[in-house]
Amino acid sequence: MNKSYSASRPVASDNPEVIAAAVRAATEELRDTLKRHGIEVSFEDIALLGHSESWDDEGTRWVEVEWDGVEAG
């Protein structure tokens, strides 16, 4: 069974540069998390999967990146 990993960041603005920076930060965090779990994957590999956006109950916008890839080993 594959383990899922994810990282998310709040987005403070509708400015495309702010959104891109949040996606970039979440992607870097996810890459680092995967590396700590022995899964070598590039930033580009994660970026190709895209991201999702959602809003929480307080109206904060979030971006999330996910990895449902193979486990270490």
Buried (B, 14 or more C-beta within 10 A) or exposed (E): EEEEBBBBBEBEEEEEEEBEBBBBBBBBBBBEBBEEEEBEBEEEBBBEBEBEEEEEEEEEBBBBBBBEBEEEE
